[in-house]
Amino acid sequence: MSGGDACSCLEREKPPIKREWVVWKLRFNTSAFNGYKVTPSDYSTVHCQVCGKVWRTKAAYVDELFCDRPENSRYWKQTEGAIA
Ligand SMILES: [Zn+2]
């Protein structure tokens, strides 16, 4: 898995909820190794819309960020609910 460099622009100075960061993959990944299937992960993919950086993180702030597609966040919340 390639992590990528995390954003280090001015967005980083703001509280997470105000950052122009968008979650592309909330606690899952898709890679060539598993045929691009959705696979649960501790890490989320985050994109900074200001500087364009894309990185993966398991920091708690991902829960305060917007997702680019609603299903990206709902998917795993529904799954967790079903297991619980
Ligand atoms: Zn940035």
PDB file of the backbone (N, CA, C, O) and the ligand in Angstrom, with CONECT records:
HET     ZN  A 101       1
ATOM      1  N   MET A   1       0.838  -1.190   0.000  1.00  0.00           N
ATOM      2  CA  MET A   1       0.000   0.000   0.000  1.00  0.00           C
ATOM      3  C   MET A   1       0.875   1.241   0.000  1.00  0.00           C
ATOM      4  O   MET A   1       1.784   1.365   0.821  1.00  0.00           O
ATOM      5  N   SER A   2       0.609   2.139  -0.897  1.00  0.00           N
ATOM      6  CA  SER A   2       1.378   3.369  -0.903  1.00  0.00           C
ATOM      7  C   SER A   2       0.640   4.422  -0.093  1.00  0.00           C
ATOM      8  O   SER A   2      -0.531   4.702  -0.354  1.00  0.00           O
ATOM      9  N   GLY A   3       1.309   5.001   0.875  1.00  0.00           N
ATOM     10  CA  GLY A   3       0.653   5.937   1.777  1.00  0.00           C
ATOM     11  C   GLY A   3       0.476   7.289   1.150  1.00  0.00           C
ATOM     12  O   GLY A   3      -0.597   7.881   1.260  1.00  0.00           O
ATOM     13  N   GLY A   4       1.479   7.790   0.505  1.00  0.00           N
ATOM     14  CA  GLY A   4       1.418   9.145  -0.032  1.00  0.00           C
ATOM     15  C   GLY A   4       1.735  10.145   1.053  1.00  0.00           C
ATOM     16  O   GLY A   4       1.669   9.826   2.241  1.00  0.00           O
ATOM     17  N   ASP A   5       2.079  11.352   0.653  1.00  0.00           N
ATOM     18  CA  ASP A   5       2.393  12.397   1.618  1.00  0.00           C
ATOM     19  C   ASP A   5       1.110  13.059   2.092  1.00  0.00           C
ATOM     20  O   ASP A   5       0.247  13.412   1.288  1.00  0.00           O
ATOM     21  N   ALA A   6       0.990  13.227   3.418  1.00  0.00           N
ATOM     22  CA  ALA A   6      -0.180  13.925   3.949  1.00  0.00           C
ATOM     23  C   ALA A   6      -0.085  15.404   3.633  1.00  0.00           C
ATOM     24  O   ALA A   6       0.996  15.953   3.422  1.00  0.00           O
ATOM     25  N   CYS A   7      -1.257  16.035   3.606  1.00  0.00           N
ATOM     26  CA  CYS A   7      -1.337  17.477   3.378  1.00  0.00           C
ATOM     27  C   CYS A   7      -0.485  18.223   4.398  1.00  0.00           C
ATOM     28  O   CYS A   7      -0.493  17.897   5.585  1.00  0.00           O
ATOM     29  N   SER A   8       0.242  19.217   3.930  1.00  0.00           N
ATOM     30  CA  SER A   8       0.983  20.064   4.863  1.00  0.00           C
ATOM     31  C   SER A   8       0.727  21.532   4.547  1.00  0.00           C
ATOM     32  O   SER A   8       1.511  22.403   4.926  1.00  0.00           O
ATOM     33  N   CYS A   9      -0.375  21.800   3.850  1.00  0.00           N
ATOM     34  CA  CYS A   9      -0.699  23.189   3.534  1.00  0.00           C
ATOM     35  C   CYS A   9      -1.485  23.822   4.684  1.00  0.00           C
ATOM     36  O   CYS A   9      -1.588  23.235   5.761  1.00  0.00           O
ATOM     37  N   LEU A  10      -2.035  25.010   4.459  1.00  0.00           N
ATOM     38  CA  LEU A  10      -2.694  25.754   5.532  1.00  0.00           C
ATOM     39  C   LEU A  10      -3.930  25.045   6.075  1.00  0.00           C
ATOM     40  O   LEU A  10      -4.343  25.301   7.206  1.00  0.00           O
ATOM     41  N   GLU A  11      -4.528  24.152   5.276  1.00  0.00           N
ATOM     42  CA  GLU A  11      -5.709  23.439   5.754  1.00  0.00           C
ATOM     43  C   GLU A  11      -5.420  22.683   7.041  1.00  0.00           C
ATOM     44  O   GLU A  11      -6.289  22.500   7.893  1.00  0.00           O
ATOM     45  N   ARG A  12      -4.186  22.257   7.150  1.00  0.00           N
ATOM     46  CA  ARG A  12      -3.793  21.465   8.307  1.00  0.00           C
ATOM     47  C   ARG A  12      -3.894  22.254   9.615  1.00  0.00           C
ATOM     48  O   ARG A  12      -4.008  21.667  10.692  1.00  0.00           O
ATOM     49  N   GLU A  13      -3.853  23.575   9.518  1.00  0.00           N
ATOM     50  CA  GLU A  13      -3.899  24.422  10.715  1.00  0.00           C
ATOM     51  C   GLU A  13      -5.327  24.576  11.247  1.00  0.00           C
ATOM     52  O   GLU A  13      -5.523  25.015  12.381  1.00  0.00           O
ATOM     53  N   LYS A  14      -6.323  24.217  10.431  1.00  0.00           N
ATOM     54  CA  LYS A  14      -7.717  24.406  10.830  1.00  0.00           C
ATOM     55  C   LYS A  14      -8.213  23.211  11.631  1.00  0.00           C
ATOM     56  O   LYS A  14      -7.625  22.131  11.575  1.00  0.00           O
ATOM     57  N   PRO A  15      -9.314  23.410  12.388  1.00  0.00           N
ATOM     58  CA  PRO A  15      -9.959  22.238  13.005  1.00  0.00           C
ATOM     59  C   PRO A  15     -10.406  21.286  11.897  1.00  0.00           C
ATOM     60  O   PRO A  15     -10.791  21.739  10.819  1.00  0.00           O
ATOM     61  N   PRO A  16     -10.364  19.981  12.142  1.00  0.00           N
ATOM     62  CA  PRO A  16     -10.674  19.010  11.079  1.00  0.00           C
ATOM     63  C   PRO A  16     -11.974  19.285  10.351  1.00  0.00           C
ATOM     64  O   PRO A  16     -12.044  19.137   9.131  1.00  0.00           O
ATOM     65  N   ILE A  17     -13.007  19.683  11.080  1.00  0.00           N
ATOM     66  CA  ILE A  17     -14.326  19.842  10.451  1.00  0.00           C
ATOM     67  C   ILE A  17     -14.336  20.991   9.453  1.00  0.00           C
ATOM     68  O   ILE A  17     -15.217  21.050   8.594  1.00  0.00           O
ATOM     69  N   LYS A  18     -13.368  21.910   9.549  1.00  0.00           N
ATOM     70  CA  LYS A  18     -13.310  23.056   8.648  1.00  0.00           C
ATOM     71  C   LYS A  18     -12.306  22.874   7.516  1.00  0.00           C
ATOM     72  O   LYS A  18     -12.196  23.728   6.635  1.00  0.00           O
ATOM     73  N   ARG A  19     -11.588  21.783   7.539  1.00  0.00           N
ATOM     74  CA  ARG A  19     -10.582  21.570   6.494  1.00  0.00           C
ATOM     75  C   ARG A  19     -11.242  21.192   5.178  1.00  0.00           C
ATOM     76  O   ARG A  19     -12.295  20.554   5.152  1.00  0.00           O
ATOM     77  N   GLU A  20     -10.606  21.597   4.090  1.00  0.00           N
ATOM     78  CA  GLU A  20     -11.101  21.227   2.752  1.00  0.00           C
ATOM     79  C   GLU A  20     -10.568  19.843   2.384  1.00  0.00           C
ATOM     80  O   GLU A  20      -9.980  19.638   1.323  1.00  0.00           O
ATOM     81  N   TRP A  21     -10.793  18.918   3.288  1.00  0.00           N
ATOM     82  CA  TRP A  21     -10.359  17.543   3.083  1.00  0.00           C
ATOM     83  C   TRP A  21     -11.583  16.679   2.852  1.00  0.00           C
ATOM     84  O   TRP A  21     -12.596  16.825   3.536  1.00  0.00           O
ATOM     85  N   VAL A  22     -11.489  15.788   1.894  1.00  0.00           N
ATOM     86  CA  VAL A  22     -12.606  14.922   1.543  1.00  0.00           C
ATOM     87  C   VAL A  22     -12.154  13.468   1.660  1.00  0.00           C
ATOM     88  O   VAL A  22     -11.096  13.085   1.161  1.00  0.00           O
ATOM     89  N   VAL A  23     -12.970  12.684   2.322  1.00  0.00           N
ATOM     90  CA  VAL A  23     -12.658  11.260   2.444  1.00  0.00           C
ATOM     91  C   VAL A  23     -13.098  10.536   1.178  1.00  0.00           C
ATOM     92  O   VAL A  23     -14.267  10.580   0.794  1.00  0.00           O
ATOM     93  N   TRP A  24     -12.160   9.883   0.549  1.00  0.00           N
ATOM     94  CA  TRP A  24     -12.481   9.096  -0.643  1.00  0.00           C
ATOM     95  C   TRP A  24     -12.872   7.674  -0.269  1.00  0.00           C
ATOM     96  O   TRP A  24     -13.753   7.072  -0.882  1.00  0.00           O
ATOM     97  N   LYS A  25     -12.200   7.153   0.747  1.00  0.00           N
ATOM     98  CA  LYS A  25     -12.488   5.778   1.179  1.00  0.00           C
ATOM     99  C   LYS A  25     -12.447   5.749   2.697  1.00  0.00           C
ATOM    100  O   LYS A  25     -11.375   5.862   3.292  1.00  0.00           O
ATOM    101  N   LEU A  26     -13.612   5.596   3.332  1.00  0.00           N
ATOM    102  CA  LEU A  26     -13.666   5.611   4.782  1.00  0.00           C
ATOM    103  C   LEU A  26     -13.455   4.197   5.320  1.00  0.00           C
ATOM    104  O   LEU A  26     -14.344   3.347   5.259  1.00  0.00           O
ATOM    105  N   ARG A  27     -12.284   3.977   5.834  1.00  0.00           N
ATOM    106  CA  ARG A  27     -11.886   2.694   6.453  1.00  0.00           C
ATOM    107  C   ARG A  27     -12.080   1.494   5.533  1.00  0.00           C
ATOM    108  O   ARG A  27     -12.524   0.426   5.955  1.00  0.00           O
ATOM    109  N   PHE A  28     -11.739   1.698   4.280  1.00  0.00           N
ATOM    110  CA  PHE A  28     -11.619   0.536   3.403  1.00  0.00           C
ATOM    111  C   PHE A  28     -10.608   0.869   2.327  1.00  0.00           C
ATOM    112  O   PHE A  28     -10.223   2.027   2.161  1.00  0.00           O
ATOM    113  N   ASN A  29     -10.191  -0.120   1.616  1.00  0.00           N
ATOM    114  CA  ASN A  29      -9.354   0.147   0.461  1.00  0.00           C
ATOM    115  C   ASN A  29      -9.746  -0.780  -0.671  1.00  0.00           C
ATOM    116  O   ASN A  29     -10.422  -1.791  -0.481  1.00  0.00           O
ATOM    117  N   THR A  30      -9.304  -0.408  -1.831  1.00  0.00           N
ATOM    118  CA  THR A  30      -9.482  -1.243  -3.005  1.00  0.00           C
ATOM    119  C   THR A  30      -8.130  -1.265  -3.708  1.00  0.00           C
ATOM    120  O   THR A  30      -7.571  -0.213  -4.018  1.00  0.00           O
ATOM    121  N   SER A  31      -7.615  -2.437  -3.953  1.00  0.00           N
ATOM    122  CA  SER A  31      -6.312  -2.491  -4.592  1.00  0.00           C
ATOM    123  C   SER A  31      -6.271  -3.617  -5.612  1.00  0.00           C
ATOM    124  O   SER A  31      -7.135  -4.493  -5.635  1.00  0.00           O
ATOM    125  N   ALA A  32      -5.264  -3.575  -6.440  1.00  0.00           N
ATOM    126  CA  ALA A  32      -5.112  -4.592  -7.470  1.00  0.00           C
ATOM    127  C   ALA A  32      -4.918  -5.976  -6.848  1.00  0.00           C
ATOM    128  O   ALA A  32      -5.236  -6.994  -7.462  1.00  0.00           O
ATOM    129  N   PHE A  33      -4.387  -5.996  -5.609  1.00  0.00           N
ATOM    130  CA  PHE A  33      -4.099  -7.285  -4.974  1.00  0.00           C
ATOM    131  C   PHE A  33      -5.364  -8.093  -4.719  1.00  0.00           C
ATOM    132  O   PHE A  33      -5.338  -9.323  -4.751  1.00  0.00           O
ATOM    133  N   ASN A  34      -6.477  -7.396  -4.465  1.00  0.00           N
ATOM    134  CA  ASN A  34      -7.716  -8.133  -4.189  1.00  0.00           C
ATOM    135  C   ASN A  34      -8.741  -7.903  -5.301  1.00  0.00           C
ATOM    136  O   ASN A  34      -9.943  -8.034  -5.071  1.00  0.00           O
ATOM    137  N   GLY A  35      -8.280  -7.566  -6.486  1.00  0.00           N
ATOM    138  CA  GLY A  35      -9.188  -7.382  -7.615  1.00  0.00           C
ATOM    139  C   GLY A  35     -10.080  -6.167  -7.472  1.00  0.00           C
ATOM    140  O   GLY A  35     -11.183  -6.135  -8.017  1.00  0.00           O
ATOM    141  N   TYR A  36      -9.608  -5.158  -6.737  1.00  0.00           N
ATOM    142  CA  TYR A  36     -10.337  -3.898  -6.532  1.00  0.00           C
ATOM    143  C   TYR A  36     -11.641  -4.097  -5.771  1.00  0.00           C
ATOM    144  O   TYR A  36     -12.564  -3.290  -5.879  1.00  0.00           O
ATOM    145  N   LYS A  37     -11.706  -5.168  -5.009  1.00  0.00           N
ATOM    146  CA  LYS A  37     -12.872  -5.327  -4.156  1.00  0.00           C
ATOM    147  C   LYS A  37     -12.728  -4.425  -2.934  1.00  0.00           C
ATOM    148  O   LYS A  37     -11.615  -4.110  -2.514  1.00  0.00           O
ATOM    149  N   VAL A  38     -13.846  -4.018  -2.374  1.00  0.00           N
ATOM    150  CA  VAL A  38     -13.837  -3.222  -1.141  1.00  0.00           C
ATOM    151  C   VAL A  38     -13.393  -4.108   0.013  1.00  0.00           C
ATOM    152  O   VAL A  38     -13.992  -5.150   0.283  1.00  0.00           O
ATOM    153  N   THR A  39     -12.332  -3.678   0.690  1.00  0.00           N
ATOM    154  CA  THR A  39     -11.758  -4.451   1.780  1.00  0.00           C
ATOM    155  C   THR A  39     -11.653  -3.573   3.023  1.00  0.00           C
ATOM    156  O   THR A  39     -11.093  -2.479   2.943  1.00  0.00           O
ATOM    157  N   PRO A  40     -12.172  -4.015   4.170  1.00  0.00           N
ATOM    158  CA  PRO A  40     -12.081  -3.202   5.390  1.00  0.00           C
ATOM    159  C   PRO A  40     -10.627  -2.927   5.748  1.00  0.00           C
ATOM    160  O   PRO A  40      -9.741  -3.748   5.508  1.00  0.00           O
ATOM    161  N   SER A  41     -10.407  -1.763   6.321  1.00  0.00           N
ATOM    162  CA  SER A  41      -9.054  -1.349   6.668  1.00  0.00           C
ATOM    163  C   SER A  41      -9.119  -0.395   7.849  1.00  0.00           C
ATOM    164  O   SER A  41     -10.136   0.266   8.060  1.00  0.00           O
ATOM    165  N   ASP A  42      -8.047  -0.318   8.614  1.00  0.00           N
ATOM    166  CA  ASP A  42      -7.965   0.715   9.655  1.00  0.00           C
ATOM    167  C   ASP A  42      -7.761   2.082   9.031  1.00  0.00           C
ATOM    168  O   ASP A  42      -7.993   3.107   9.671  1.00  0.00           O
ATOM    169  N   TYR A  43      -7.331   2.094   7.790  1.00  0.00           N
ATOM    170  CA  TYR A  43      -6.932   3.346   7.145  1.00  0.00           C
ATOM    171  C   TYR A  43      -8.004   3.875   6.203  1.00  0.00           C
ATOM    172  O   TYR A  43      -8.737   3.112   5.574  1.00  0.00           O
ATOM    173  N   SER A  44      -8.079   5.193   6.123  1.00  0.00           N
ATOM    174  CA  SER A  44      -8.973   5.857   5.188  1.00  0.00           C
ATOM    175  C   SER A  44      -8.137   6.663   4.193  1.00  0.00           C
ATOM    176  O   SER A  44      -7.040   7.118   4.518  1.00  0.00           O
ATOM    177  N   THR A  45      -8.663   6.836   2.984  1.00  0.00           N
ATOM    178  CA  THR A  45      -7.995   7.667   1.990  1.00  0.00           C
ATOM    179  C   THR A  45      -8.595   9.069   2.035  1.00  0.00           C
ATOM    180  O   THR A  45      -9.810   9.241   1.933  1.00  0.00           O
ATOM    181  N   VAL A  46      -7.725  10.067   2.190  1.00  0.00           N
ATOM    182  CA  VAL A  46      -8.160  11.457   2.320  1.00  0.00           C
ATOM    183  C   VAL A  46      -7.519  12.285   1.212  1.00  0.00           C
ATOM    184  O   VAL A  46      -6.359  12.086   0.854  1.00  0.00           O
ATOM    185  N   HIS A  47      -8.311  13.229   0.673  1.00  0.00           N
ATOM    186  CA  HIS A  47      -7.838  14.107  -0.392  1.00  0.00           C
ATOM    187  C   HIS A  47      -7.961  15.552   0.068  1.00  0.00           C
ATOM    188  O   HIS A  47      -9.027  15.958   0.532  1.00  0.00           O
ATOM    189  N   CYS A  48      -6.891  16.338  -0.050  1.00  0.00           N
ATOM    190  CA  CYS A  48      -6.949  17.765   0.227  1.00  0.00           C
ATOM    191  C   CYS A  48      -7.302  18.486  -1.062  1.00  0.00           C
ATOM    192  O   CYS A  48      -6.592  18.381  -2.062  1.00  0.00           O
ATOM    193  N   GLN A  49      -8.428  19.232  -1.025  1.00  0.00           N
ATOM    194  CA  GLN A  49      -8.893  19.902  -2.239  1.00  0.00           C
ATOM    195  C   GLN A  49      -8.129  21.192  -2.516  1.00  0.00           C
ATOM    196  O   GLN A  49      -8.304  21.807  -3.568  1.00  0.00           O
ATOM    197  N   VAL A  50      -7.290  21.597  -1.581  1.00  0.00           N
ATOM    198  CA  VAL A  50      -6.510  22.821  -1.767  1.00  0.00           C
ATOM    199  C   VAL A  50      -5.159  22.510  -2.417  1.00  0.00           C
ATOM    200  O   VAL A  50      -4.791  23.125  -3.417  1.00  0.00           O
ATOM    201  N   CYS A  51      -4.424  21.554  -1.844  1.00  0.00           N
ATOM    202  CA  CYS A  51      -3.085  21.277  -2.381  1.00  0.00           C
ATOM    203  C   CYS A  51      -3.055  20.013  -3.231  1.00  0.00           C
ATOM    204  O   CYS A  51      -2.060  19.744  -3.906  1.00  0.00           O
ATOM    205  N   GLY A  52      -4.145  19.227  -3.206  1.00  0.00           N
ATOM    206  CA  GLY A  52      -4.237  18.069  -4.077  1.00  0.00           C
ATOM    207  C   GLY A  52      -3.581  16.804  -3.559  1.00  0.00           C
ATOM    208  O   GLY A  52      -3.541  15.789  -4.254  1.00  0.00           O
ATOM    209  N   LYS A  53      -3.068  16.863  -2.344  1.00  0.00           N
ATOM    210  CA  LYS A  53      -2.423  15.664  -1.792  1.00  0.00           C
ATOM    211  C   LYS A  53      -3.465  14.587  -1.500  1.00  0.00           C
ATOM    212  O   LYS A  53      -4.601  14.881  -1.129  1.00  0.00           O
ATOM    213  N   VAL A  54      -3.055  13.348  -1.675  1.00  0.00           N
ATOM    214  CA  VAL A  54      -3.887  12.197  -1.340  1.00  0.00           C
ATOM    215  C   VAL A  54      -3.065  11.293  -0.449  1.00  0.00           C
ATOM    216  O   VAL A  54      -1.931  10.949  -0.780  1.00  0.00           O
ATOM    217  N   TRP A  55      -3.633  10.907   0.683  1.00  0.00           N
ATOM    218  CA  TRP A  55      -2.882  10.054   1.601  1.00  0.00           C
ATOM    219  C   TRP A  55      -3.838   9.137   2.344  1.00  0.00           C
ATOM    220  O   TRP A  55      -5.056   9.307   2.291  1.00  0.00           O
ATOM    221  N   ARG A  56      -3.264   8.163   3.036  1.00  0.00           N
ATOM    222  CA  ARG A  56      -4.081   7.266   3.853  1.00  0.00           C
ATOM    223  C   ARG A  56      -3.711   7.458   5.318  1.00  0.00           C
ATOM    224  O   ARG A  56      -2.545   7.638   5.668  1.00  0.00           O
ATOM    225  N   THR A  57      -4.738   7.416   6.163  1.00  0.00           N
ATOM    226  CA  THR A  57      -4.526   7.667   7.581  1.00  0.00           C
ATOM    227  C   THR A  57      -5.511   6.869   8.403  1.00  0.00           C
ATOM    228  O   THR A  57      -6.605   6.544   7.941  1.00  0.00           O
ATOM    229  N   LYS A  58      -5.113   6.550   9.643  1.00  0.00           N
ATOM    230  CA  LYS A  58      -6.097   5.965  10.558  1.00  0.00           C
ATOM    231  C   LYS A  58      -6.413   6.931  11.692  1.00  0.00           C
ATOM    232  O   LYS A  58      -6.907   6.517  12.741  1.00  0.00           O
ATOM    233  N   ALA A  59      -6.132   8.216  11.487  1.00  0.00           N
ATOM    234  CA  ALA A  59      -6.445   9.227  12.495  1.00  0.00           C
ATOM    235  C   ALA A  59      -7.950   9.390  12.661  1.00  0.00           C
ATOM    236  O   ALA A  59      -8.718   9.175  11.723  1.00  0.00           O
ATOM    237  N   ALA A  60      -8.363   9.774  13.874  1.00  0.00           N
ATOM    238  CA  ALA A  60      -9.792   9.865  14.187  1.00  0.00           C
ATOM    239  C   ALA A  60     -10.481  10.992  13.432  1.00  0.00           C
ATOM    240  O   ALA A  60     -11.707  10.982  13.322  1.00  0.00           O
ATOM    241  N   TYR A  61      -9.739  11.963  12.908  1.00  0.00           N
ATOM    242  CA  TYR A  61     -10.389  13.107  12.272  1.00  0.00           C
ATOM    243  C   TYR A  61     -11.195  12.741  11.028  1.00  0.00           C
ATOM    244  O   TYR A  61     -12.015  13.534  10.566  1.00  0.00           O
ATOM    245  N   VAL A  62     -10.971  11.562  10.493  1.00  0.00           N
ATOM    246  CA  VAL A  62     -11.724  11.194   9.282  1.00  0.00           C
ATOM    247  C   VAL A  62     -13.230  11.214   9.528  1.00  0.00           C
ATOM    248  O   VAL A  62     -14.011  11.452   8.608  1.00  0.00           O
ATOM    249  N   ASP A  63     -13.632  10.963  10.774  1.00  0.00           N
ATOM    250  CA  ASP A  63     -15.069  10.965  11.074  1.00  0.00           C
ATOM    251  C   ASP A  63     -15.671  12.359  11.012  1.00  0.00           C
ATOM    252  O   ASP A  63     -16.892  12.504  10.952  1.00  0.00           O
ATOM    253  N   GLU A  64     -14.830  13.383  11.026  1.00  0.00           N
ATOM    254  CA  GLU A  64     -15.332  14.762  10.975  1.00  0.00           C
ATOM    255  C   GLU A  64     -15.294  15.331   9.563  1.00  0.00           C
ATOM    256  O   GLU A  64     -15.766  16.445   9.337  1.00  0.00           O
ATOM    257  N   LEU A  65     -14.752  14.601   8.628  1.00  0.00           N
ATOM    258  CA  LEU A  65     -14.608  15.107   7.268  1.00  0.00           C
ATOM    259  C   LEU A  65     -15.791  14.691   6.398  1.00  0.00           C
ATOM    260  O   LEU A  65     -16.532  13.764   6.725  1.00  0.00           O
ATOM    261  N   PHE A  66     -15.943  15.389   5.302  1.00  0.00           N
ATOM    262  CA  PHE A  66     -16.941  15.012   4.327  1.00  0.00           C
ATOM    263  C   PHE A  66     -16.435  13.831   3.498  1.00  0.00           C
ATOM    264  O   PHE A  66     -15.232  13.635   3.324  1.00  0.00           O
ATOM    265  N   CYS A  67     -17.391  13.057   2.996  1.00  0.00           N
ATOM    266  CA  CYS A  67     -17.044  12.002   2.057  1.00  0.00           C
ATOM    267  C   CYS A  67     -17.448  12.451   0.657  1.00  0.00           C
ATOM    268  O   CYS A  67     -18.442  13.159   0.497  1.00  0.00           O
ATOM    269  N   ASP A  68     -16.694  12.049  -0.346  1.00  0.00           N
ATOM    270  CA  ASP A  68     -17.013  12.460  -1.705  1.00  0.00           C
ATOM    271  C   ASP A  68     -18.314  11.823  -2.174  1.00  0.00           C
ATOM    272  O   ASP A  68     -19.047  12.410  -2.970  1.00  0.00           O
ATOM    273  N   ARG A  69     -18.598  10.629  -1.684  1.00  0.00           N
ATOM    274  CA  ARG A  69     -19.861   9.974  -2.004  1.00  0.00           C
ATOM    275  C   ARG A  69     -20.468   9.452  -0.713  1.00  0.00           C
ATOM    276  O   ARG A  69     -19.777   8.800   0.070  1.00  0.00           O
ATOM    277  N   PRO A  70     -21.728   9.719  -0.475  1.00  0.00           N
ATOM    278  CA  PRO A  70     -22.341   9.308   0.790  1.00  0.00           C
ATOM    279  C   PRO A  70     -22.173   7.822   1.058  1.00  0.00           C
ATOM    280  O   PRO A  70     -21.990   7.416   2.205  1.00  0.00           O
ATOM    281  N   GLU A  71     -22.234   7.022   0.031  1.00  0.00           N
ATOM    282  CA  GLU A  71     -22.157   5.577   0.266  1.00  0.00           C
ATOM    283  C   GLU A  71     -20.793   5.167   0.814  1.00  0.00           C
ATOM    284  O   GLU A  71     -20.650   4.099   1.410  1.00  0.00           O
ATOM    285  N   ASN A  72     -19.803   6.013   0.612  1.00  0.00           N
ATOM    286  CA  ASN A  72     -18.484   5.678   1.135  1.00  0.00           C
ATOM    287  C   ASN A  72     -18.481   5.610   2.653  1.00  0.00           C
ATOM    288  O   ASN A  72     -17.771   4.793   3.239  1.00  0.00           O
ATOM    289  N   SER A  73     -19.265   6.455   3.285  1.00  0.00           N
ATOM    290  CA  SER A  73     -19.315   6.419   4.736  1.00  0.00           C
ATOM    291  C   SER A  73     -20.407   5.467   5.229  1.00  0.00           C
ATOM    292  O   SER A  73     -20.222   4.728   6.196  1.00  0.00           O
ATOM    293  N   ARG A  74     -21.552   5.506   4.535  1.00  0.00           N
ATOM    294  CA  ARG A  74     -22.659   4.658   4.987  1.00  0.00           C
ATOM    295  C   ARG A  74     -22.324   3.178   4.894  1.00  0.00           C
ATOM    296  O   ARG A  74     -22.754   2.378   5.724  1.00  0.00           O
ATOM    297  N   TYR A  75     -21.571   2.834   3.902  1.00  0.00           N
ATOM    298  CA  TYR A  75     -21.335   1.414   3.653  1.00  0.00           C
ATOM    299  C   TYR A  75     -20.858   0.682   4.895  1.00  0.00           C
ATOM    300  O   TYR A  75     -21.412  -0.345   5.286  1.00  0.00           O
ATOM    301  N   TRP A  76     -19.809   1.236   5.511  1.00  0.00           N
ATOM    302  CA  TRP A  76     -19.234   0.516   6.653  1.00  0.00           C
ATOM    303  C   TRP A  76     -20.012   0.743   7.934  1.00  0.00           C
ATOM    304  O   TRP A  76     -20.001  -0.104   8.827  1.00  0.00           O
ATOM    305  N   LYS A  77     -20.686   1.874   8.032  1.00  0.00           N
ATOM    306  CA  LYS A  77     -21.517   2.056   9.223  1.00  0.00           C
ATOM    307  C   LYS A  77     -22.662   1.048   9.216  1.00  0.00           C
ATOM    308  O   LYS A  77     -23.004   0.495  10.261  1.00  0.00           O
ATOM    309  N   GLN A  78     -23.254   0.805   8.058  1.00  0.00           N
ATOM    310  CA  GLN A  78     -24.305  -0.208   7.970  1.00  0.00           C
ATOM    311  C   GLN A  78     -23.752  -1.585   8.285  1.00  0.00           C
ATOM    312  O   GLN A  78     -24.387  -2.379   8.979  1.00  0.00           O
ATOM    313  N   THR A  79     -22.575  -1.856   7.774  1.00  0.00           N
ATOM    314  CA  THR A  79     -21.981  -3.175   7.989  1.00  0.00           C
ATOM    315  C   THR A  79     -21.696  -3.411   9.462  1.00  0.00           C
ATOM    316  O   THR A  79     -21.950  -4.491   9.995  1.00  0.00           O
ATOM    317  N   GLU A  80     -21.155  -2.368  10.119  1.00  0.00           N
ATOM    318  CA  GLU A  80     -20.869  -2.494  11.547  1.00  0.00           C
ATOM    319  C   GLU A  80     -22.159  -2.741  12.327  1.00  0.00           C
ATOM    320  O   GLU A  80     -22.193  -3.553  13.251  1.00  0.00           O
ATOM    321  N   GLY A  81     -23.234  -2.017  11.936  1.00  0.00           N
ATOM    322  CA  GLY A  81     -24.509  -2.202  12.610  1.00  0.00           C
ATOM    323  C   GLY A  81     -25.036  -3.613  12.454  1.00  0.00           C
ATOM    324  O   GLY A  81     -25.601  -4.179  13.390  1.00  0.00           O
ATOM    325  N   ALA A  82     -24.855  -4.181  11.277  1.00  0.00           N
ATOM    326  CA  ALA A  82     -25.341  -5.520  11.011  1.00  0.00           C
ATOM    327  C   ALA A  82     -24.597  -6.553  11.848  1.00  0.00           C
ATOM    328  O   ALA A  82     -25.179  -7.531  12.316  1.00  0.00           O
ATOM    329  N   ILE A  83     -23.283  -6.315  12.029  1.00  0.00           N
ATOM    330  CA  ILE A  83     -22.482  -7.259  12.821  1.00  0.00           C
ATOM    331  C   ILE A  83     -22.851  -7.135  14.302  1.00  0.00           C
ATOM    332  O   ILE A  83     -22.950  -8.136  15.013  1.00  0.00           O
ATOM    333  N   ALA A  84     -23.052  -5.896  14.756  1.00  0.00           N
ATOM    334  CA  ALA A  84     -23.397  -5.696  16.166  1.00  0.00           C
ATOM    335  C   ALA A  84     -24.837  -6.160  16.375  1.00  0.00           C
ATOM    336  O   ALA A  84     -25.353  -6.089  17.491  1.00  0.00           O
TER     337      ALA A  84
HETATM  338 ZN    ZN A 101      -3.478  20.556   1.635  1.00  0.00          ZN2+
END
